[in-house]
């Protein structure tokens, strides 16, 4: 049984986003309410690339996780970062 807030798939995405940030592709990222999530498909990640030119590399890297979907974060309700990322 997966413990709330301790989801291996979410941790894997977080590690990958940390690596992308360390390597200069992602400026900032976050996953709101991560302490209550029980599965990757319930998580919504947000990120801002260091430059728009880095987006293709970011999406290619994140495609290693199933069913990647991303869109511009237009409503800015959960985060002020530029892009919304989900795995549905």
Secondary structure, 3 states (H helix, E strand, C coil): CCECCECHHHHHHHHHHHHHHHCCCEEEEEECCHHHCCCHHHCEEEEEECCHHHHHHHHHHHCCCCCEEEEECCCCCCCCCCEEEEEC
